Every structure is written in C-alpha cells, then in structure tokens.
C-alpha cells in the first residue's frame, strides 16, 4: 500500500483536460516538494514536474503542477494520444527517512 | 547528454545474491546523489535506496534494509546495488536515477532504461 494516494485511472477525449490528485501527510507532501513522473512501460520514467510546480526544460506547458497543504495535483491540457502513460507523484518522507511514490494513475485517451 | 546504463541483472535463486551496476556519463557524477528505484511486474514504482554525492549518507526502503547495499565508485562513474538474501518479491525492473543535487533527496531528473532481476527457483 502506497504512502501517497492517487486515483487508479483517469480518462478524457483528445484535446480535453485531465487532473490527477495526489494525497499525502505532513510527514511528506505537507512539508516537502512534490515531483511528478511519466512512465510508459518498458521505458525510462521521465520527470514532468519538480518543486511542486516547475517544469524541466523540454516539458510542454500543457503539463502543470500545484500543491496545497498535503495534496498536490497534476494537470494535463490538450490531451494527446502520446500522453497515454502511468503518472506518479513522489516526495521525501521524514518519518520513514525514505522517498515515497504514489500508487500511480493510468491516463487513457478515449 | 546524460546517460545512465544499468547492467548485471538476470535470474537468481531465492536466497542468492546479485550486484547491479549503473554506468553514468554526460554529467559530473561525483557531484550528485544517486538512487535505485524498482518496479515489480504489474506494480508501481518503488524507491529502493539513495547515496549522497560523497557516499557519506545512505538511505534504504524498509523492504530491503539489511539485505541491499548501495555504493559508488567515482573513479569509474559507476553506481552499484549489492543485493543479498534475494526473495521472490524482489523480482522487478531496477532503474538507477540521478538526483538533481548532491546533498539531500530531492527529485530524479534522469533515469536509466532499467535492468530486470528475476528471483526464481
């Protein structure tokens, strides 16, 4: 069972928007930054968002991140078939002295 | 550009040992913390271990503590994961990942392609 909670799946039509929630505690997201990763099976995961709301160079502004208290959200606008992947949130957990990932959310483009 | 290439995976019997390697290039390896992350079949990502840029600080997931050891050789730009007392539940694709900074666990800005470890009799 993951320390951070995400919905198992979200879906929308091409061009639409999806949001993925990530819920934690004061031991992790409440006091530390959140990062988001995109993972297509069989490939290397890719960093999408760091420090809760910053995008690395090369990541389109269709991807956005926000955080409030112990919850964070990843938004994807202008959904494309290439966005079909698993998405994970992650954060440091001071109580566990460990990095924790969310359970992962599968994005499906209808 | 940054490259991380894992090697050393394979099939091992329960209770056996295996050492994974991760060859790094395209950045100053000795200035960055490094991680191992794994994904078991049909499961999500699980962080395994971290080593600080100078090797002076290490952290492990409870699931591997006392069985796995992370280490680094800056002269070879290589990260290692020594895995002992392997169990069936350690079967996974193991990724090495670069931390953005040298001190403290922050986030993983580059990942390798992964290496498969299968624990089976």
Contacts between the chains, C-beta under 8 A, distances in Angstrom:
chain1	res1	chain2	res2	distance
A	2	B	44	6.7
A	33	B	106	7.3
A	33	B	107	7.3
A	35	B	107	3.9
A	35	B	108	7.4
A	37	B	45	7.3
A	37	B	108	7.3
A	39	B	45	7.0
A	43	B	113	7.2
A	44	B	95	6.8
A	44	B	111	4.1
A	44	B	112	6.1
A	44	B	113	5.2
A	44	B	114	6.8
A	45	B	37	7.8
A	45	B	45	6.9
A	45	B	95	6.9
A	45	B	97	7.8
A	45	B	108	7.5
A	45	B	111	5.0
A	46	B	111	7.4
A	47	B	107	6.5
A	47	B	108	6.3
A	47	B	109	5.3
A	47	B	110	7.8
A	50	B	100	7.1
A	50	B	106	7.6
A	50	B	107	4.6
A	50	B	109	7.3
A	51	B	107	7.7
A	56	B	109	6.7
A	86	B	44	7.5
A	88	B	44	6.5
A	88	B	45	5.3
A	90	B	45	7.8
A	90	B	47	7.6
A	90	B	107	7.2
A	90	B	108	7.9
A	92	B	105	5.0
A	92	B	106	7.7
A	96	B	62	7.4
A	97	B	59	5.6
A	98	B	47	6.4
A	98	B	59	6.3
A	98	B	60	7.7
A	98	B	61	5.6
A	98	B	62	7.3
A	99	B	35	7.3
A	99	B	47	4.1
A	99	B	50	6.9
A	99	B	59	7.9
A	99	B	105	5.4
A	100	B	47	6.9
A	101	B	44	6.3
A	101	B	45	4.6
A	101	B	46	6.7
A	101	B	47	6.3
A	102	B	44	7.5
A	103	B	44	5.5
A	104	B	44	4.0
A	104	B	45	7.0
